[in-house]
Amino acid sequence: MEHSSALIQPKSSMDFWDFHTHQGGRFALCSCDLLREEVPSKADCPYLSVGLHPWSLPREVSSPTVKIALDQLNKLAREGRIVAVGEAGWDALSPAAMDYQQQLVEAQWQIAEENRLPMVLHVVKRWQELEYFIRRSHPTVPLIVHGFRGKAPLAQRLLQLGVWLSFGRYYNRESLCEAWKAGRLLLETDDSSLPIASIYQAVAEDLGIDLSLLCDRLTGVAHQLFRVGSLS
């Protein structure tokens, strides 16, 4: 059953880490698509994830804009400006051919591996490509599937492969519980206007845990995955 987070006020004042957003904020991993956007300032987005989104890929494989974007991504990673690579991934609705999407995933993954950065993945109706990529390439950096809404059997397969699952406003409760049990659950707003605190509140209730425990656990995950500085 898919669950939708209601607009609920949190019971107390806490820090709520947002693991994927297009807004910004002090406790947020801000996502930037290099094929469509300017890189935001550090003041607006202190923790930044940058990549080439599959929706934005041009049809032409030899497009110079892609090479420019990859060079920029590599430079940002080497300079330490970003804490994650992505969104990258596979999308059945993208105009780009699937083998080209795969090629760009691998190019971004190489940058992630070289700089020891987690990778944020966007996957739509192409889970077999993700599973094949993991079994063939054996990535050593954390892979995070953002906006996960799949059912429990898919969640279990991905968790067994070591993938982190990030949940937003809509999610499958059984999958949420599987990710929590595996210790690889993240929460996000993506492009929703719903406050991240409301998502935390709904998830804590669905998991049957205290809200403060969820906040503490995910703050620790932020340190673990992104090597962030003090969040206080």
Salt bridges, closest charged atoms under 4 A:
GLU2 OE2 - ARG149 NE 3.14
ASP71 OD2 - LYS67 NZ 2.89
GLU79 OE2 - LYS75 NZ 2.62
GLU87 OE2 - HIS20 NE2 3.05
GLU87 OE2 - HIS22 NE2 3.48
GLU87 OE1 - HIS53 NE2 2.97
GLU87 OE1 - HIS122 ND1 3.43
GLU87 OE1 - HIS146 NE2 3.10
ASP91 OD2 - HIS122 NE2 2.67
GLU106 OE2 - ARG136 NH2 2.09
GLU113 OE1 - ARG116 NH1 3.06
GLU129 OE2 - ARG126 NH1 3.37
GLU131 OE2 - ARG157 NH2 2.91
GLU178 OE2 - LYS181 NZ 3.64
GLU188 OE2 - HIS146 ND1 2.97
ASP190 OD1 - HIS20 NE2 3.32
ASP190 OD1 - HIS22 NE2 3.10
ASP206 OD2 - HIS3 ND1 3.10
ASP206 OD1 - ARG173 NE 3.63
